[in-house]
Amino acid sequence: MDDPYCVGQSPTPAKAAAEGPFAECVLCREPTEYPESTKGSTLCPVCAWHEAQRTACSG
Ligand SMILES: [Zn+2]
């Protein structure tokens, strides 16, 4: 079972969307693609990818 997070693909940084405001990433404080009204922790695409990779590739 190939995990896409484990094959060395780079995250694709999302282009900054034209309209805001967006919630900021809880890790790096970069704007995310989620609206500011999003509840809970928001992660930018890069941090979300790293989190997923860490989970998928732990060990
Ligand atoms: Zn981030």
PDB file of the backbone (N, CA, C, O) and the ligand in Angstrom, with CONECT records:
HET     ZN  A 101       1
ATOM      1  N   MET A   1       0.845  -1.195   0.000  1.00  0.00           N
ATOM      2  CA  MET A   1       0.000   0.000   0.000  1.00  0.00           C
ATOM      3  C   MET A   1       0.876   1.239   0.000  1.00  0.00           C
ATOM      4  O   MET A   1       1.543   1.533   0.991  1.00  0.00           O
ATOM      5  N   ASP A   2       0.875   1.936  -1.062  1.00  0.00           N
ATOM      6  CA  ASP A   2       1.705   3.137  -1.148  1.00  0.00           C
ATOM      7  C   ASP A   2       0.990   4.314  -0.517  1.00  0.00           C
ATOM      8  O   ASP A   2      -0.163   4.618  -0.820  1.00  0.00           O
ATOM      9  N   ASP A   3       1.713   4.952   0.358  1.00  0.00           N
ATOM     10  CA  ASP A   3       1.134   6.144   0.943  1.00  0.00           C
ATOM     11  C   ASP A   3       1.709   7.348   0.225  1.00  0.00           C
ATOM     12  O   ASP A   3       2.928   7.504   0.165  1.00  0.00           O
ATOM     13  N   PRO A   4       0.872   8.187  -0.313  1.00  0.00           N
ATOM     14  CA  PRO A   4       1.375   9.331  -1.084  1.00  0.00           C
ATOM     15  C   PRO A   4       2.235  10.265  -0.270  1.00  0.00           C
ATOM     16  O   PRO A   4       3.038  11.013  -0.828  1.00  0.00           O
ATOM     17  N   TYR A   5       2.081  10.237   1.046  1.00  0.00           N
ATOM     18  CA  TYR A   5       2.876  11.142   1.865  1.00  0.00           C
ATOM     19  C   TYR A   5       4.279  10.611   2.072  1.00  0.00           C
ATOM     20  O   TYR A   5       5.157  11.331   2.547  1.00  0.00           O
ATOM     21  N   CYS A   6       4.494   9.360   1.718  1.00  0.00           N
ATOM     22  CA  CYS A   6       5.771   8.725   2.033  1.00  0.00           C
ATOM     23  C   CYS A   6       6.657   8.554   0.810  1.00  0.00           C
ATOM     24  O   CYS A   6       7.716   7.934   0.907  1.00  0.00           O
ATOM     25  N   VAL A   7       6.265   9.072  -0.304  1.00  0.00           N
ATOM     26  CA  VAL A   7       7.032   8.833  -1.513  1.00  0.00           C
ATOM     27  C   VAL A   7       7.827  10.052  -1.950  1.00  0.00           C
ATOM     28  O   VAL A   7       8.292  10.130  -3.087  1.00  0.00           O
ATOM     29  N   GLY A   8       7.976  10.985  -1.050  1.00  0.00           N
ATOM     30  CA  GLY A   8       8.861  12.104  -1.327  1.00  0.00           C
ATOM     31  C   GLY A   8       8.261  13.218  -2.145  1.00  0.00           C
ATOM     32  O   GLY A   8       8.979  14.059  -2.684  1.00  0.00           O
ATOM     33  N   GLN A   9       6.963  13.229  -2.238  1.00  0.00           N
ATOM     34  CA  GLN A   9       6.357  14.328  -2.969  1.00  0.00           C
ATOM     35  C   GLN A   9       6.377  15.583  -2.117  1.00  0.00           C
ATOM     36  O   GLN A   9       6.231  15.532  -0.896  1.00  0.00           O
ATOM     37  N   SER A  10       6.556  16.684  -2.772  1.00  0.00           N
ATOM     38  CA  SER A  10       6.562  17.943  -2.043  1.00  0.00           C
ATOM     39  C   SER A  10       5.145  18.478  -1.928  1.00  0.00           C
ATOM     40  O   SER A  10       4.301  18.247  -2.794  1.00  0.00           O
ATOM     41  N   PRO A  11       4.910  19.182  -0.864  1.00  0.00           N
ATOM     42  CA  PRO A  11       3.603  19.824  -0.762  1.00  0.00           C
ATOM     43  C   PRO A  11       3.465  20.900  -1.820  1.00  0.00           C
ATOM     44  O   PRO A  11       4.438  21.540  -2.219  1.00  0.00           O
ATOM     45  N   THR A  12       2.271  21.077  -2.251  1.00  0.00           N
ATOM     46  CA  THR A  12       2.027  22.130  -3.230  1.00  0.00           C
ATOM     47  C   THR A  12       1.503  23.358  -2.515  1.00  0.00           C
ATOM     48  O   THR A  12       0.352  23.388  -2.079  1.00  0.00           O
ATOM     49  N   PRO A  13       2.334  24.354  -2.397  1.00  0.00           N
ATOM     50  CA  PRO A  13       1.865  25.557  -1.704  1.00  0.00           C
ATOM     51  C   PRO A  13       0.696  26.169  -2.445  1.00  0.00           C
ATOM     52  O   PRO A  13       0.756  26.414  -3.650  1.00  0.00           O
ATOM     53  N   ALA A  14      -0.344  26.405  -1.716  1.00  0.00           N
ATOM     54  CA  ALA A  14      -1.509  26.996  -2.353  1.00  0.00           C
ATOM     55  C   ALA A  14      -1.234  28.459  -2.638  1.00  0.00           C
ATOM     56  O   ALA A  14      -0.617  29.165  -1.840  1.00  0.00           O
ATOM     57  N   LYS A  15      -1.687  28.881  -3.752  1.00  0.00           N
ATOM     58  CA  LYS A  15      -1.593  30.305  -4.046  1.00  0.00           C
ATOM     59  C   LYS A  15      -2.461  31.068  -3.069  1.00  0.00           C
ATOM     60  O   LYS A  15      -3.553  30.629  -2.709  1.00  0.00           O
ATOM     61  N   ALA A  16      -1.981  32.168  -2.663  1.00  0.00           N
ATOM     62  CA  ALA A  16      -2.790  32.980  -1.756  1.00  0.00           C
ATOM     63  C   ALA A  16      -4.090  33.312  -2.453  1.00  0.00           C
ATOM     64  O   ALA A  16      -4.112  33.820  -3.574  1.00  0.00           O
ATOM     65  N   ALA A  17      -5.148  33.017  -1.772  1.00  0.00           N
ATOM     66  CA  ALA A  17      -6.448  33.300  -2.364  1.00  0.00           C
ATOM     67  C   ALA A  17      -6.668  34.800  -2.427  1.00  0.00           C
ATOM     68  O   ALA A  17      -6.073  35.575  -1.678  1.00  0.00           O
ATOM     69  N   ALA A  18      -7.513  35.167  -3.312  1.00  0.00           N
ATOM     70  CA  ALA A  18      -7.712  36.589  -3.541  1.00  0.00           C
ATOM     71  C   ALA A  18      -8.497  37.255  -2.426  1.00  0.00           C
ATOM     72  O   ALA A  18      -8.286  38.425  -2.107  1.00  0.00           O
ATOM     73  N   GLU A  19      -9.388  36.504  -1.853  1.00  0.00           N
ATOM     74  CA  GLU A  19     -10.280  37.095  -0.869  1.00  0.00           C
ATOM     75  C   GLU A  19      -9.957  36.605   0.531  1.00  0.00           C
ATOM     76  O   GLU A  19      -9.615  35.439   0.727  1.00  0.00           O
ATOM     77  N   GLY A  20     -10.063  37.486   1.487  1.00  0.00           N
ATOM     78  CA  GLY A  20      -9.892  37.112   2.869  1.00  0.00           C
ATOM     79  C   GLY A  20     -11.110  37.479   3.648  1.00  0.00           C
ATOM     80  O   GLY A  20     -12.147  37.750   3.042  1.00  0.00           O
ATOM     81  N   PRO A  21     -11.056  37.508   4.953  1.00  0.00           N
ATOM     82  CA  PRO A  21      -9.887  37.066   5.702  1.00  0.00           C
ATOM     83  C   PRO A  21      -9.876  35.551   5.872  1.00  0.00           C
ATOM     84  O   PRO A  21     -10.914  34.890   5.856  1.00  0.00           O
ATOM     85  N   PHE A  22      -8.680  35.034   6.032  1.00  0.00           N
ATOM     86  CA  PHE A  22      -8.546  33.609   6.252  1.00  0.00           C
ATOM     87  C   PHE A  22      -7.961  33.361   7.630  1.00  0.00           C
ATOM     88  O   PHE A  22      -7.220  34.175   8.182  1.00  0.00           O
ATOM     89  N   ALA A  23      -8.321  32.219   8.153  1.00  0.00           N
ATOM     90  CA  ALA A  23      -7.737  31.835   9.435  1.00  0.00           C
ATOM     91  C   ALA A  23      -6.242  31.629   9.240  1.00  0.00           C
ATOM     92  O   ALA A  23      -5.790  31.242   8.162  1.00  0.00           O
ATOM     93  N   GLU A  24      -5.493  31.890  10.283  1.00  0.00           N
ATOM     94  CA  GLU A  24      -4.062  31.662  10.130  1.00  0.00           C
ATOM     95  C   GLU A  24      -3.693  30.276  10.636  1.00  0.00           C
ATOM     96  O   GLU A  24      -4.345  29.718  11.518  1.00  0.00           O
ATOM     97  N   CYS A  25      -2.649  29.748  10.063  1.00  0.00           N
ATOM     98  CA  CYS A  25      -2.155  28.437  10.440  1.00  0.00           C
ATOM     99  C   CYS A  25      -1.745  28.466  11.913  1.00  0.00           C
ATOM    100  O   CYS A  25      -1.086  29.403  12.365  1.00  0.00           O
ATOM    101  N   VAL A  26      -2.140  27.441  12.645  1.00  0.00           N
ATOM    102  CA  VAL A  26      -1.819  27.415  14.067  1.00  0.00           C
ATOM    103  C   VAL A  26      -0.340  27.101  14.288  1.00  0.00           C
ATOM    104  O   VAL A  26       0.173  27.277  15.393  1.00  0.00           O
ATOM    105  N   LEU A  27       0.328  26.650  13.273  1.00  0.00           N
ATOM    106  CA  LEU A  27       1.733  26.294  13.434  1.00  0.00           C
ATOM    107  C   LEU A  27       2.671  27.384  12.937  1.00  0.00           C
ATOM    108  O   LEU A  27       3.618  27.752  13.631  1.00  0.00           O
ATOM    109  N   CYS A  28       2.419  27.892  11.764  1.00  0.00           N
ATOM    110  CA  CYS A  28       3.371  28.852  11.195  1.00  0.00           C
ATOM    111  C   CYS A  28       2.757  30.227  10.966  1.00  0.00           C
ATOM    112  O   CYS A  28       3.424  31.146  10.490  1.00  0.00           O
ATOM    113  N   ARG A  29       1.492  30.353  11.306  1.00  0.00           N
ATOM    114  CA  ARG A  29       0.795  31.627  11.208  1.00  0.00           C
ATOM    115  C   ARG A  29       0.686  32.157   9.779  1.00  0.00           C
ATOM    116  O   ARG A  29       0.411  33.337   9.561  1.00  0.00           O
ATOM    117  N   GLU A  30       0.902  31.289   8.836  1.00  0.00           N
ATOM    118  CA  GLU A  30       0.622  31.673   7.455  1.00  0.00           C
ATOM    119  C   GLU A  30      -0.887  31.595   7.247  1.00  0.00           C
ATOM    120  O   GLU A  30      -1.565  30.806   7.905  1.00  0.00           O
ATOM    121  N   PRO A  31      -1.404  32.392   6.355  1.00  0.00           N
ATOM    122  CA  PRO A  31      -2.833  32.281   6.067  1.00  0.00           C
ATOM    123  C   PRO A  31      -3.158  30.919   5.461  1.00  0.00           C
ATOM    124  O   PRO A  31      -2.420  30.388   4.632  1.00  0.00           O
ATOM    125  N   THR A  32      -4.264  30.386   5.895  1.00  0.00           N
ATOM    126  CA  THR A  32      -4.691  29.108   5.349  1.00  0.00           C
ATOM    127  C   THR A  32      -5.730  29.344   4.270  1.00  0.00           C
ATOM    128  O   THR A  32      -6.054  30.483   3.934  1.00  0.00           O
ATOM    129  N   GLU A  33      -6.240  28.258   3.738  1.00  0.00           N
ATOM    130  CA  GLU A  33      -7.301  28.396   2.746  1.00  0.00           C
ATOM    131  C   GLU A  33      -8.670  28.339   3.411  1.00  0.00           C
ATOM    132  O   GLU A  33      -9.697  28.310   2.733  1.00  0.00           O
ATOM    133  N   TYR A  34      -8.678  28.323   4.738  1.00  0.00           N
ATOM    134  CA  TYR A  34      -9.949  28.265   5.456  1.00  0.00           C
ATOM    135  C   TYR A  34     -10.379  29.655   5.884  1.00  0.00           C
ATOM    136  O   TYR A  34      -9.545  30.496   6.218  1.00  0.00           O
ATOM    137  N   PRO A  35     -11.670  29.891   5.873  1.00  0.00           N
ATOM    138  CA  PRO A  35     -12.155  31.196   6.325  1.00  0.00           C
ATOM    139  C   PRO A  35     -11.889  31.384   7.813  1.00  0.00           C
ATOM    140  O   PRO A  35     -11.758  30.422   8.570  1.00  0.00           O
ATOM    141  N   GLU A  36     -11.814  32.623   8.199  1.00  0.00           N
ATOM    142  CA  GLU A  36     -11.483  32.948   9.575  1.00  0.00           C
ATOM    143  C   GLU A  36     -12.492  32.375  10.560  1.00  0.00           C
ATOM    144  O   GLU A  36     -12.190  32.184  11.738  1.00  0.00           O
ATOM    145  N   SER A  37     -13.681  32.107  10.069  1.00  0.00           N
ATOM    146  CA  SER A  37     -14.735  31.596  10.940  1.00  0.00           C
ATOM    147  C   SER A  37     -14.607  30.099  11.187  1.00  0.00           C
ATOM    148  O   SER A  37     -15.389  29.521  11.943  1.00  0.00           O
ATOM    149  N   THR A  38     -13.624  29.472  10.551  1.00  0.00           N
ATOM    150  CA  THR A  38     -13.444  28.034  10.750  1.00  0.00           C
ATOM    151  C   THR A  38     -13.125  27.735  12.204  1.00  0.00           C
ATOM    152  O   THR A  38     -12.246  28.355  12.804  1.00  0.00           O
ATOM    153  N   LYS A  39     -13.845  26.785  12.756  1.00  0.00           N
ATOM    154  CA  LYS A  39     -13.604  26.436  14.153  1.00  0.00           C
ATOM    155  C   LYS A  39     -12.479  25.413  14.245  1.00  0.00           C
ATOM    156  O   LYS A  39     -12.238  24.626  13.330  1.00  0.00           O
ATOM    157  N   GLY A  40     -11.810  25.457  15.373  1.00  0.00           N
ATOM    158  CA  GLY A  40     -10.749  24.482  15.610  1.00  0.00           C
ATOM    159  C   GLY A  40      -9.439  24.907  14.998  1.00  0.00           C
ATOM    160  O   GLY A  40      -9.286  26.038  14.537  1.00  0.00           O
ATOM    161  N   SER A  41      -8.502  23.990  14.999  1.00  0.00           N
ATOM    162  CA  SER A  41      -7.173  24.298  14.504  1.00  0.00           C
ATOM    163  C   SER A  41      -7.165  24.308  12.986  1.00  0.00           C
ATOM    164  O   SER A  41      -7.681  23.400  12.334  1.00  0.00           O
ATOM    165  N   THR A  42      -6.578  25.337  12.452  1.00  0.00           N
ATOM    166  CA  THR A  42      -6.449  25.409  11.006  1.00  0.00           C
ATOM    167  C   THR A  42      -4.981  25.297  10.637  1.00  0.00           C
ATOM    168  O   THR A  42      -4.115  25.894  11.276  1.00  0.00           O
ATOM    169  N   LEU A  43      -4.723  24.539   9.619  1.00  0.00           N
ATOM    170  CA  LEU A  43      -3.355  24.359   9.150  1.00  0.00           C
ATOM    171  C   LEU A  43      -3.259  24.794   7.703  1.00  0.00           C
ATOM    172  O   LEU A  43      -4.159  24.548   6.900  1.00  0.00           O
ATOM    173  N   CYS A  44      -2.155  25.443   7.385  1.00  0.00           N
ATOM    174  CA  CYS A  44      -1.931  25.786   5.995  1.00  0.00           C
ATOM    175  C   CYS A  44      -1.608  24.496   5.233  1.00  0.00           C
ATOM    176  O   CYS A  44      -1.301  23.475   5.849  1.00  0.00           O
ATOM    177  N   PRO A  45      -1.674  24.536   3.932  1.00  0.00           N
ATOM    178  CA  PRO A  45      -1.433  23.313   3.154  1.00  0.00           C
ATOM    179  C   PRO A  45      -0.088  22.668   3.474  1.00  0.00           C
ATOM    180  O   PRO A  45       0.019  21.444   3.533  1.00  0.00           O
ATOM    181  N   VAL A  46       0.918  23.478   3.675  1.00  0.00           N
ATOM    182  CA  VAL A  46       2.245  22.925   3.940  1.00  0.00           C
ATOM    183  C   VAL A  46       2.286  22.213   5.289  1.00  0.00           C
ATOM    184  O   VAL A  46       2.769  21.085   5.387  1.00  0.00           O
ATOM    185  N   CYS A  47       1.777  22.876   6.328  1.00  0.00           N
ATOM    186  CA  CYS A  47       1.768  22.261   7.649  1.00  0.00           C
ATOM    187  C   CYS A  47       0.842  21.052   7.681  1.00  0.00           C
ATOM    188  O   CYS A  47       1.144  20.051   8.331  1.00  0.00           O
ATOM    189  N   ALA A  48      -0.257  21.142   6.995  1.00  0.00           N
ATOM    190  CA  ALA A  48      -1.173  20.009   6.952  1.00  0.00           C
ATOM    191  C   ALA A  48      -0.474  18.814   6.315  1.00  0.00           C
ATOM    192  O   ALA A  48      -0.655  17.674   6.743  1.00  0.00           O
ATOM    193  N   TRP A  49       0.310  19.082   5.307  1.00  0.00           N
ATOM    194  CA  TRP A  49       1.045  18.014   4.634  1.00  0.00           C
ATOM    195  C   TRP A  49       2.077  17.410   5.568  1.00  0.00           C
ATOM    196  O   TRP A  49       2.235  16.191   5.638  1.00  0.00           O
ATOM    197  N   HIS A  50       2.769  18.270   6.278  1.00  0.00           N
ATOM    198  CA  HIS A  50       3.770  17.765   7.213  1.00  0.00           C
ATOM    199  C   HIS A  50       3.127  16.933   8.319  1.00  0.00           C
ATOM    200  O   HIS A  50       3.650  15.892   8.715  1.00  0.00           O
ATOM    201  N   GLU A  51       1.998  17.404   8.804  1.00  0.00           N
ATOM    202  CA  GLU A  51       1.299  16.661   9.839  1.00  0.00           C
ATOM    203  C   GLU A  51       0.882  15.292   9.315  1.00  0.00           C
ATOM    204  O   GLU A  51       1.056  14.276   9.988  1.00  0.00           O
ATOM    205  N   ALA A  52       0.338  15.280   8.123  1.00  0.00           N
ATOM    206  CA  ALA A  52      -0.108  14.024   7.540  1.00  0.00           C
ATOM    207  C   ALA A  52       1.071  13.096   7.301  1.00  0.00           C
ATOM    208  O   ALA A  52       0.977  11.885   7.505  1.00  0.00           O
ATOM    209  N   GLN A  53       2.166  13.669   6.873  1.00  0.00           N
ATOM    210  CA  GLN A  53       3.357  12.868   6.615  1.00  0.00           C
ATOM    211  C   GLN A  53       3.871  12.274   7.916  1.00  0.00           C
ATOM    212  O   GLN A  53       4.257  11.106   7.979  1.00  0.00           O
ATOM    213  N   ARG A  54       3.867  13.106   8.951  1.00  0.00           N
ATOM    214  CA  ARG A  54       4.387  12.635  10.224  1.00  0.00           C
ATOM    215  C   ARG A  54       3.542  11.470  10.733  1.00  0.00           C
ATOM    216  O   ARG A  54       4.063  10.497  11.279  1.00  0.00           O
ATOM    217  N   THR A  55       2.242  11.586  10.544  1.00  0.00           N
ATOM    218  CA  THR A  55       1.347  10.530  10.975  1.00  0.00           C
ATOM    219  C   THR A  55       1.547   9.283  10.117  1.00  0.00           C
ATOM    220  O   THR A  55       1.632   8.164  10.622  1.00  0.00           O
ATOM    221  N   ALA A  56       1.618   9.507   8.831  1.00  0.00           N
ATOM    222  CA  ALA A  56       1.686   8.378   7.913  1.00  0.00           C
ATOM    223  C   ALA A  56       3.029   7.659   8.004  1.00  0.00           C
ATOM    224  O   ALA A  56       3.110   6.449   7.792  1.00  0.00           O
ATOM    225  N   CYS A  57       4.066   8.403   8.317  1.00  0.00           N
ATOM    226  CA  CYS A  57       5.414   7.853   8.254  1.00  0.00           C
ATOM    227  C   CYS A  57       6.037   7.645   9.623  1.00  0.00           C
ATOM    228  O   CYS A  57       7.240   7.407   9.723  1.00  0.00           O
ATOM    229  N   SER A  58       5.252   7.730  10.659  1.00  0.00           N
ATOM    230  CA  SER A  58       5.844   7.583  11.982  1.00  0.00           C
ATOM    231  C   SER A  58       6.463   6.199  12.125  1.00  0.00           C
ATOM    232  O   SER A  58       5.889   5.182  11.735  1.00  0.00           O
ATOM    233  N   GLY A  59       7.620   6.209  12.684  1.00  0.00           N
ATOM    234  CA  GLY A  59       8.291   4.930  12.880  1.00  0.00           C
ATOM    235  C   GLY A  59       9.199   4.556  11.742  1.00  0.00           C
ATOM    236  O   GLY A  59       9.830   3.500  11.776  1.00  0.00           O
TER     237      GLY A  59
HETATM  238 ZN    ZN A 101       1.478  26.367   8.487  1.00  0.00          ZN2+
END
